[in-house]
């Protein structure tokens, strides 16, 4: 029952906010448990705070936080998410934050995602997000990635162009 689950979300958020959970595996379980529509909106600030307080060398835990944020984020957290992605010292943990942007309604998002097409660590996620948003503006930039040195980026570019209805030359 989703109503009963919703009652547990403040408890899970409280465990993160208070910092009583020190074990990374326990934190991971709590963070994954928050990846539900019932946590949408109000979990994001707590998760972003947890992300900022997690050591940068804990890339997997930080990526998991980003994954949960990609499910629960709302437009209110857009600027925090963009700041996380723009900080390249956050490494690959930025990937799912890029995905989170595709669920937001802002004229700014499309341009921000296009700017990340030149960042190899997050380009495949930016392509996917732009494809999900049906971005025609990104088409020329995505087409340039068909010859990228990384196979994953080439693959995502081909998939996006196919979805956007553009033939691959």
N, C-alpha and C positions, 0 to 999 in steps of 0.2 A: 504494500500500500504506500503510494508516494507521499500521502499526507503524513504518515508516521515517519517516513524517511526524512521529510522536511524538518521534523522536530529535532532530529539528531544533528542537523547541519550546524546550528549554533554551538553545540557541544564540541564538534570536531574543530570548528573555527577557534573556539576558546582554548583548546589544547595547543593549537599553533600559536595563538596570540600570547599565551602565558609563558611559552618557552619551556614548559615542564617536560616535553618530549625531547630527549637528547639523541636517541638512537635514530640513525638515518633511515633504517628499514621501517621503523614505526612511523616516522614522518611521511615516508613514501606511501605507506598504506592509507594514512589519513588524507594525504593530498589526492591520491587516486580516488578515494571514496567521495571526495568533493566534486568529481568530474561528472556532475549530473545537473539537469536543467533546474532542479529545485534550488541549487546554489547560485544560479545565474545572477550576476549583479553584485550581491553583497559579499560574496566570497573573494572577489578579485582583489580588493585592497589588502586583505590579509595575506593572500597568496603572493602578491607583488612584494609586500614587506618581507615575507619569508624568503623570497628569491633574493632580495637585496642583502639579507642577513646570512645567506648561505655562501660559504667560501667558494670562490671562483673555480677552485680545482675540483669541486664536486659537480662536474658537468652533467652526469646522469640525473642526479637529484634536481638540479636546476632545469634540465630539459623536461623532466616529469612535471615540475611546477608549471612550466610554459605550456605543456600539453593540457593540463587542467584549465589553465587560463584561457586556452583556445576554445574551450567548451563553455566557460562561464562568464567570459568578458562581455561588457557592454560598452557602448560609446563613451561612457564616463571615464573609462580607463585608457582611452586611446593615447593620450599624451605620455602617460607612464610607460605604456607598451612601446611606443616609438622610441622613447629615450633608452629603453633596455636594448632594443635592436640596434640602435645607432652606436652603442658602445661595443666596439669590436672586441674588447677584452672579455666580453661575455661569451665569446666563442660560439660553438655549435648549440649551446643552450638557447640561443636566440631563435632557432628555427620555428618552434611552435608558437612563439610570440608573433612571428610573421604570419602564420596561419590564422591567428586570432583576428588580425586586421580585416580579413575577408568577410567577417561577420558584422562589420560596422558600417554605418551609413554616414559617410563624410566625403565631400569632394576632395579633401586632402589625401585620403587613403590611397587612391589610385596612383597619384604622383609619388607618394612615399614608397609604395610597392615597386613601382618602375625604377626608382633610384636603387633599390636593393638587388636589381637584376645583375649589377656589376660586382656583387659581393658573393664570391664562390661558396661561402659557408651557408648562405641562406637563399641563394638564387633559385634553387629548385622549389623551395617553399613559396617564394615570391611568384614564380611562374604559376604554380598551382592556385594560389590565392587570386591572382589576376584572371585566370581562367574561370574560376568559380564566380567571379564578379562580372564575367562576360565583357572584359575590358578590350574594346577595340583600339583605344589609345595606345595600349601596350604592344599591339601587333608588330610594328616595325622593330621594336627592341627584342621581342621574343624571337622573331625570325632571325635576327643576328646570332642568336644562341644555338642555332641548328648546327653550327660548326665549332661549338665550344670544345675545349680540350677534355672536359669531364663528361663521361658517358651519361651519368644521371641527369645532368643539365640538358644535354641534347635530347634525351628521352622525354623529359618533362616538356621541353619546348615543342617537340613533335605532337605530344598528347594535347597540349594547350591549343596549338594551331588547328588540330583536327576538331577539337571541341568547339572552337570559335568559328569553324566553318571555312577555314582558309586552307587551300591546297598547299602542300609542301613542295617547293620547287627544288 
